[in-house]
Amino acid sequence: MTELYATAIFIFVLFALLGGSVWIGLALMGVAWVGMELFTARPAGDAMITTIWTGASSWTLTALPLFIWMGEILYRTRLSEDMFRGLAPWMRWLPGGLLHTNIAGCTIFAAVSGSSAATLTTVGKMSIPELRRRGYPEYMIVGTLAGAATLGLMIPPSLTLIVYGVTINESITKLFMAGILPGLVLAALFMSYIMAWHFIKKDQRPEPEPAMSLPDMFAESRFLIPVLALVFAVIGSMYFGWATATEAAAVGVVGALALAAMQRSLNWETFTTSLMGATRTSAMIALILMGASFLSLAMGFTGLPRALAAWIDEMGLSPIVLIAALTIFYIVLGMFLDGISSVVLTMAIVEPMIRAAGIDVIWFGIFIVVVVEMAQVTPPIGFNLFVLQGMTKHEISYIAKTAIPMVLLMILMVIILVAWPELATWLPENMRQGPS
């Protein structure tokens, strides 16, 4: 009964604060403060100071601002133009033609960004005008870009996976490795959708691209070499055990600065703008994590997570039924909160549930990223929808409609992960052990 009363108090205070437009991080702290005052004898102020400092001073969290800065630097280079030029010769012969550059471009940039919005903006600012000029249908241009940009949350370095790993105290490097194969499978599903469109909607195909010789194709591919080298430096260094996630992030920043300098995009304005952009984003995420840490402590004192985990255990739900219920829960939650907020807000309760059900926490991290990806393209708070609206001037409802097939493919990806969990666990289990 006490747990039920505590739950009602927590939910009421949270919705009251969020409804009053209080920042999410401060709202979480406010809920935790009320919980500490009502349900414990421990001084709330002392507990908050200790918990916030412990959470904010985590060495693992250092990777977050570095990866954000790397993406900010690359966003201000000519990377999008170079990627399109390097990818176009190889995509043109596939069924669906240059629409595949949306998927391939987002996959590559996701591997050096970690942000869905940065991936969408970087790839979209080049691919949208080029695909329009070549006569591709608008709904395919917008829909495939909206879906493919969500790969920025899955393929390492993923900011969502960093936040998840810090929240449950799990290895960031293992989580990064776990995201590679599912990310590539999801990209393949998106490309399959484009191929299906090519054969079903034959009347909508644009004029074929002019033929290009093999030497010319290889010559154009040279524009991809710098970014592919950066991808290998960041992800390869972690897989082979040469660097931790934080050290790989530092390598990525140096590599991004070098790439910007090579493209003559690096100047004092670019440097300071990217640094301030990374600082603002990092501070926002850090505030949310601080609030989540304090809320987890307050909930721990009430016994709510343990009671809920015990209740789920007594119900005897199979892991598959639990995953199905959580999929629906996170899709609904994602309609009102961004992905990172959804993760930190729920982990205090969900983590004991999944551990009690015997679900691998590494696998669950990939699962939660897939369902959070759906939130990026579902109204009313789908962030990618707003970014695309600014780029294309379409209505939110139109963009959301074009992204429906991509959301269905993400649901299919959840089913694939349940059927073949090794997709997410094989690489982390077989990676080389490096520095801790």
N, C-alpha and C positions, 0 to 999 in steps of 0.2 A: 504493500500500500504506500509505503514511504517512497519507493522508486517511482510509482505512478504519479504521486504528488510532485516529486522533483522534476519528472519529465514535463508535466504540464507547466510548471513554473519556468523551466528553461525555454520551452517553445514559445510561451507567451511573451517573455521578455525579449527573446531574439526577434520575433516578428514585430514587436513594438518598436525596437530600435531600428531594424532594417526599414520598416515602414516610415520611420521618421527621417530617412535618408542619411542615417549615421554610417560612416565608413565601415566596411565589413570587419576590418581588424579591430576597430574600437567597439563595434557591436559585440564581437566575440568576448572581448575583455569585460564589457559590461555585464553580459550574461554570466560569465564566470564569477565576477565580483558578487553578484546577487546570490549565486549558488553558495559561495564561500560564506557569506554573511548569514544565510538562512540555515545551512545544513552542517556547518562545521564550527568548532570553537577556535580554529586557527586564525590568527590575524590575516585578513585578506590582503592588506598592503604588503606585508613581508613575503607572503607566498607569491604574490604577483611579481615583485621585484626579482626574487630568486629565480622563478620559472622563466620569466622573460629574458633575463641575462643568460641563463643556461641555454635556452633555445636559440637566441640570437648570436651567441658566441661559438656555435658549432663550426668546427673546421670544415666539415662536409659541405656546409652551406656556402663556403667561399666559392665553390664552383658556379653557383647561380649567377652572381653579377658578372663573372668573367665570360660565361657563355652568352649572357645577354649582350655584353659589350661586343663580343665577336660578331654576333648577328647585326648589331647596330652599325658596326664599321662596314660590313659587307653590303648592307642595305644601301649605303651611300656610294658604292662603287658602280662600275659598268658591268657588274656581274650578270644582270638579267639579259643585257644585250649579247654578251659573250656566250651565255648558256643557250639562248635561242639559236644563235648562229652555229654553235657546235652541235646541237641536238638535231636541228632541222634536217640535215642530210640523211640521218639514220631513221628518223621517224616518218619521213615522207612515203616510204614504201610499205608501211604497215597499213592494214585496213583501218580507215579512220584518219589517216594522214597526219597532218601537223597538230591535230587535237591532242595527240599523245605528248606533245611538248609540254602541255599543262601538267600532265602526270609526272613525266620524267624530270621536268624542271623543278617541280615541288619536291620530288623525292631527293634530288641532289641538294637543293638549298636547305631542305629540312635537316640534312646531315651536317650542316655548318651553322644552323640558326637556333633551333630549339623552340621557336615561336611560330605559332600558326599564322598570326597576323603579319609578321615580317615575311614569312614564306609567301603568303597570298599577295602582299603588296609588291614584293620584288619580282616575282614571276609574272604577275598580272600586268604590271606597267609596261612590259614588253610584249607579252603574248596576246593580250586583248586587241591592240591596234593591228598587229600582224595577222591574226586569224580573221578579224573583221574584213581586212583589206582583201583577203583571199576568198571571202564568200562563205565561210563556215556559219552554220545556224547560230543565232545569238544564244538560244537556250542551251545549246551544247557547250559553247564557249564559257558561259557563266556557271552552269551547273558542274562541269568537270573541274573548273578552277576552284569553286567553293568546296567541293569534296576533297580534291587532292591537297589543298592547303592544310587540311587537318593532319596530314602526315607530319607536319612540324611538331605535333604533340607526341608522336609515336617514335619516329626514327631518332636515335641519339644524335646530338645532346638535347634531350627533351626537358623543358623546364618543369612540366607536370610530373615527370618521373623523379626529378630532383626533389621536388616538394613532397611527393609521396614517400620517397626513401628517407628523407629527414624526419617526416612525421612518424613513421613506424620504426625508425632506426635500422634501416636495411642498407646494404651495399649499393651505392649509386652506380658503380661500375657494372655490377651484375644486372641491375635493372636496365642499364643502357644496352648491354649485350642482349638481354631478353627482348628488347624492342626491335631488333634488326630484322629477323625473319618475318614476324607478323607484319611489320611495316612494308616489307617487300611483297608479301602475299596480298596485302590490302591494295598496294599500288597495282599489282597484276589484276586484281578484281576490277579496279577502276578502268584499266586499259581494256579489259574484256568487254566492259559496258560500251566503250567507244567502238570496238570492233563489231559488236552486235548491232549498234546503230548504223554502222556502215553498210551492213548487209540487209537490214530491215528497211531502212529509209533511203533507198537508192536514189530517189528523186531529189534528196537534199544534199547529195555529195557536191562539193565544189569541183572546179576544173582540176585535173591532176597536175601535180607539180612537174616542171620540166626535168628531163633526165639529167643526171649528174654522174660523171665518171668516178670510178673508185678512188683514183689518186686525189681528185678534188674533194671527195667526201672525207678522206683522211686529212687533207690539208685544212679543211674547216674545223675538224675535230681538235686541232691544236688549241682552240679557245677554251676547251674544257679541261685541259691539263692542269692549270693552276688550282682550280677549285677541287678537282679530284685528288690532287696531291694534298690539299688541306684536309679533305675528308679522311684520307688514309692516315695522315699525321694525328688527327684527333681520335678517330675510332680505332685505328690499328694500334696505336700506342697503348690504349686500354686493353684491347683483346690480347695482345701478346705480353701483357704484364709489364710493359716498360714504364707506365705512368698510371697514377690514380686519376680519378675523374677531375679533381682539382688541378693536378699538374697538366692533364690533357687540355683543360680549359685555358691555362696560361699559354700553352703551345699554340692553341687556336687563336688567341688574341694576337700573339706575335705574328703568326702566319697571315691573319686577316690584315694587319697593318702592312706587312710586306706585299700582300696582293694588291692592296689599295695603292701603295707606292708604285708598284709596277704598272698599274693602270693610270698613273698620274691623277688619281682621285683623292690622294691624301694631301690635305693642307690643314692649316691651323683651325679653320672653321669646321671642317669635317671631323677633326679629332675632338674638339671640344663639344660639338653637337652630339656626336655619338656617345661620348663619355657622360654627358648630362642626361641623355635619353636612357642609358643603362642605369644610371644612378636613380632616376625617378622610378623606373620599373622595378628595380631591386628593392627600393625602399617600400614600395607598395606591397610586394610579395612578403617582405620581411615583417611588416606590420601584421599582415594576415596570419603568418606563422606564429608570431608572438601571441596573438589573441587565441589561436588554436591550442598552443601549449598550455596557456593558463586555463582554458576551458577544459582540456583533457584532465588537468589536475583537479579542477572543481568536480567534474563528473566522477573521477576516481574516488573522491571522498564520499560521494552519495552512494556509491556501489551500483550505479545505473548500468554501466557497460557490462559488469560481471553478471548482474541480474538478467540483462537482456540476452547475453550469451548463454546463460543457463536455461533460459526460457526456450531459446531456439533449439538447444540441445535436447530438452525434454520433448519438444514437438517431433523430433526424429526426422526432420527434413533431410532429404538427400542433398548432397552438394549441388546437383544440377537444378533442383527446385529452388534452392537458395539463390543460386546465380541468376536464375530466371526472374525471381522476385527483385533482386538487386538491380538487374538490368532495367526493369520498368521504373524502379525507384529513381535511379540516376538519370534516366531520360527525362522524367518529369521534373526532377530537381534542376536539371540543366536548362530547362526552359526559363528559369528565373535567376540562376547564378552562373558565373563563369566557372570554367573547369577547375582552376586552382582552389577557388573558394569551396566548391563542391567537395573536393578531396579533403581539405583540412577541416571542414565543418563536420564531416561524417566519420572520419577515421577513428575517433575516440570510441565510438559505439560499434562501428563495423569491424574493426580489427579483431576484437575478442570473438566476434561471431564467426569470422572466417577461420580463425585459428581453431576454435572449438569444432568446426565442421571438417577440419583436416585439409583445408584448401591452402595450397602453396602460396605464400605471400608474394613471391616473385611473379608467378603466373597471374595472381590477382592484380598486381600493379599494371600489367599489360591489358588485362580485361577492363580495368577502370579507365585507362586511357582511351580505349576504343569507345566506350559509352560516353565518356566526356567529349570525345571528338564530335559525336552527334549533336551535343549541346552547342557547338560552334556554328551549326547551320540550321538550327531549329528556332523559330520565333517563340516568344517575343524578344529574348535577350541574346540571340545568336550573334556573337561578335563578328564572325566572318561576313554575315549578312550586311552589317553596317559598313564594314570596310569595302565590300563589293558595291554597295549602294553609292558610296562616295566616288568609286572608280568608274561605274557604268551609268549612274543616274537612273537606274531602274528602281521600281518600288520594291520594298522588302518582301511583299507577298509574292511577287514574280520571281525574285531570286530564290526564295525558300522553295517555291514550286519546282524550279529547275534542279534543285539539290535533292529532291525526294529520292530519285534512284540511287544516289550516293549514300543516303542514310540507310536505305534498304540493304545496300552492299555492306555497310558497317554492321548491321544486325546479322547478316550472313557471316561476317568475320567473327562475331561473338560465338556463333554456332560452330565454326571451324575451330576456334580456340578450345571450346569445350570438348569437341570430338578428338582433337589432336593437341593436347596440352604441351607435347614435346616441342611444338613450334616456339613456345616462349621459354622453355626450360633447358633445351639442349645446349645452346651456346653458353649460358652462364655456368652450366655444369662442366663444360669442356674447355673453358678459357684457361689460359695460363695464369698462374698466380704470380703477381708482381708485388710491388710495395704496397703496404697497407695505408 
